[in-house]
Amino acid sequence: MLHITKLWSGVALASMLFVGAASAQTVLKSSDTHPDGYPTVEGVKYFGELVKERTAGRYSVEVYHSAQLGEEKDTIEQVRSGVIELNRVSMAPFNGTVKESIVPALPYIFRSEEHMHTVMDGAIGDQIKAAFEPAGLVVLAFYDAGARSFYNSKKPIKTVEDLKGMKFRVIQSDIFVDMTAALGANATPMPYGEVYSSLETGVIEGAENNFPSYDTAKHFEVAKYYSMDEHTILPEVFVMNKAAFDKLTPEDQEIFKQAAKDSVTKQRELWSAKTAESRAVVEKAGAQINEVEKQGFIDAMKPVYEKHITDAVLKKLVADVQAAQ
């Protein structure tokens, strides 16, 4: 009888320890506008796996993909206020909040994806990361989003003149509005989730994005002309609420930072593969892809730079990016 009592006492103690361990786990919520399987979604999932492993299960990450928590503009406010802890968003929607984020969003600021990696992985990237902290955010990583180009339902775009008078959806960013206007087209800022129906109903004639978004959002079904002007090579930003980050122990902060750094390598591999796959998918479905006379697009961007790069900090940042090899 004594043996049985000891046995049940042991089971009860083990159960209490298990419950205590389970309740000690902190689940962090992360948002992404893209669908499950998209490279940015998978990058954050991988970050979560590493964090869970390296904190022995004390922290885990639950990724809400497909704009389940709202479109990017809404989720930025949620992460700043601490409603959610993590968020993966484009750089451009931060332009009105973090002035340094304007520079990576400028058209043709990066010569290639490799140039963007060099810049964002180095001291310039660190400077831009630091600028997010007064806004209540810690930048954990910059992810790839490839080159963005215009696509539309009417015709191939080969020169700047071909854009005149056309109506395009752009990111909710003044830079993208002004870029489109500088090319002679009309910009309609709207959430990503509204683009397909707006193309289908003719509210807009086109949009601009990378191949994976053009594919996974099915925009190629309603806008078959994809013209590779490659106006931006815009990094994605993976941010954490600063108050939540500051609550971590110094050791856990380092774990989060290293897990984010490791997730960048994974995300870039996934991005490269997805870009090739998506281009093949849309071409097979009948999308018409063409090159453009790019220098004309580059030359048209002068007023955009003059309007948005107005102080000494931003001017130096642009010069540093352009000088980076």
N, C-alpha and C positions, 0 to 999 in steps of 0.2 A: 504494500500500500504506500509506504514511504517512497519507494522507487517511482511509482506512478505519479505521486504528487510532485516529486522533483522533476519528472519528465514534463508534466503539464506546465510547471513553473518555467521551465526552460523554453518551451514552445511559446508561452505567453510573452516572455521577455524578448525572444527573437521577433515576435510579431510587433511588439512595441517599438523595437529598434528599427524594423523595416518601415513602419508607418512614419516614425520620426525622420528617417532618411528621405522617404518619399516627400514628406511635407517640406523638407528643407530645400528641395529643388526649386529654383527660380526659372520660370518659363518666360522668355522674352518674345514679344510680338514684333514681327517684321513685315512690312508691306512692300508690294511690287505690283505695278500696273500690268505687267506682262503675264502670259499664260504659264501654267506649270510646264516644266521642261525647257523653258527659255534660258539662255546662258546666264543672265543676271539672277534669275530665280535659283538656278542650280548652284551658282557661285555662293549665294547667301546660305543655301542649304548646306553646302560643304563647310562653310565657316561655322555653322551651327554644330555640325558633326565634330569638328575639331575642338570647339569650345567644350562640348559635352564630354568628350574623351579626356581633354587635358585638365578639366576641373573635376574629374571623377563623378560626373553626373550632377554636380551642384547647379549648373546652368545648362539650359537648352534653349533652342530657338524654334519658334513656330512661324513658318513663312506663309503669309496670306497673299497668294498670287492673284492674278486676274482682276485687280482693283477691287478685291472683296472689301477692303477697308476704305475705299474711295479713290478718286483720281489723284494724281501727284500733288496738285495744289492743296487739296484737302489734307493729305497725309503729311505734308510738310508741317502744317500747323499742328497736327496731332503729335508728331514726334518732338516738335519744339516745346509743346506744353506738357509732354510726358504721358499723354494718353497711350501712345505706343512707344516702345523703346528704340526700335530700329527701323530704317527706311532706305530703300534703294530707289533713287530718283535720278532724272537727268540733271545735268549741271545747269541748264538754262533757267528753270523756274526759280533758282536761287539768286538770279541776277539783281533783283530789286532789294534783296536782303543782305547779301554778301558781295560787296563791290568787286572784290578780287575774282569772283567767279565769272565775271564778265569776260575776262581775257581768254580762258579756254573755250568760251562759247562764240568767240569772234569767227566770222567766216574766213577761211584760208589762213588762220593763224598757224596751223600745223601743216607741214609739208607732206607728212605721211603718218601712218599709224606708228611706225618706229620712232619718228620724231616726237610724237605725242607721248609715247612710253618714256623716252629719255627725259622729257620735261616733267611729267607728272610723277615719275619715280624718284626724282632728285630734289634739290634744294628749292626749286621753284614750286614744286608740288607741296613741299613742306610749308612754304610760305602761304599758299592758298589754303591748306588744311587749317593752319593757325587762325586764319581770318574767319573761319566758321564758328569758333568758340564763343565770341561775344554774342552770337545769335542763339546760343544755348545748344550747340551741336558739336559733336566730335566726329571728324571724318575718319572712318576706319580704313577705307579703301577707295581707290578710283578704279572702276571697271571699264572694259572696252564696250563701245557701241558702234564701232566702225565709222564709215563715211556716210553722211546723209546726202541724198540727192532728190531732185524733184521728180514726181510722177503724176500723170494726169490721164483723163479719159478722152482727150480730144486729138492729140497729135504728138509726134516726137519733138522734143525741145533740143535744138542744136546750137542756137545762138541766143544772146540776151534778148534780141528783138522778138524771138518766138514766144517770150513770156508776156509780152505787153498785153495788159488788160485782163489777163487770166486771174482767176480767184483760187488761192491756195490756202489750205489749212496749215497753220504753223503752231509750234509750241507756244505756250502762254508766256512769251518773253518779248520785251521791247526790241531786243537785238534782232530777233527773227522777223518781227514786223517790219523793222527798218531795212533789213537785208532784202526782203521781198519787194518792198517799195522801191529800193534802189535799182532793182532789176526791171522795174516797170510793171510789176504785177500787184494784185491786191491781196493782202494778208487777212486771213480770218482765224484768229486764235481760238482754239477750242480744245476740250479734253480729248485725249487719245481715243477713248471709248466711243466717241460720237462720229469719228471720221468715216467709217464704212457707210453708215446710213446717209451721211451728208454727201458722200460721193455718189451713192446710188440714186439719191433723189435730185441731184444737181444743185444742191445748196452751195457746194464748192465744185470746182473742176479738177482739182488736184490736191496733193499734199506733198510732204517731203519726209523721207526717213531712210533707214538702212535696209538692206535686203532681208534680214531676219524678221523685221517688223512688217515690211511689205508683204512677206509670205505669211507669217503666223496670224496676222490680223485680216488676212484674205483681201487686202486692198487691191491686189492684182486682178481680182475678179471684176472690179468696177473701175479700174484705172490701169489700162494695160501698157501705157507708154512710160517707160522708166529711163530717164536721161541722166547720165552719170556726170553731173557737174561737180559732185563731191564737195559741196560748199562748206561743210563742217565735219571735223573728226572730233566729235563731242564726247568727252568722258562722262561716264555715269558716276554718281556719288553714292557711297554706302555710308550712312551717318547713324550716329547713336545719340540719344538724348544725353546732354552733358551731365545733368544731375544724376542720371542712372549710372553713367560711366564713373563719375566721381565717387559713388558709393562703393565701387569695387575696391578690393584691397590692391595695393601696388602690384602684388604678384598676379592677381587676376587681370588687372589692366594690361600687363605684359602678355598674358595668355591671349586676351582678346586682340591685341594689336598684331601679335604673331600669327594668330589664326586668320585674321583678315588679310595679312600679307601673303600667307600661303594660299588663301582662296583666290587671290588675284591671278596667280599662275594657272590655277585650275580654270578659272573663268575665261582667261585669254585662250586657252586651248579649246575650250568649248565654243567660244565665239568664232574662232577661225574655222572650225569644222562646220558650225551652223551657217556661217555666211556662204560657204561653198555649196552646202546642201540646199539652202533657200534659193540661191540663184538658179540652181538646176531645176528646182520645183517650179518656179515661176516661168522659166523659159519653156519648160515642157507644157505648161498650162497655156502658153500663147502670149506671154508678156513680151513686148518688143523693147530691147535694151539697146541704147545707142550712146556713143561718145558725144561730147560737146566741144565747142571752141572755148576752152576753159579760161584763156587769158582775158577774154572779154568780161567774164564773170568776176575775175579777180580785180580787174581795173574798176569795175562798177562799185566796189566796196569802200572806196576812199571816204565817202560821206558817212558811212556807218562808223568807221574808226574815228573820224573827226567828232562825231556826236557823242560817242560813248567813252572814248579815252580822253578824259579832260584834265585829270590831275597828275601830279608828278609820280605818285605811287603806281598808277596804272600805266603811264607812259614807260616807266622803267621796266615794269613787268612785261609789257609787250616787247620791248627791246631785248630783254633777257631771253624770252621765248624764241624770238627770231634768231638770236645769236647762238642758241643751243645747237650743238652738233650731235 
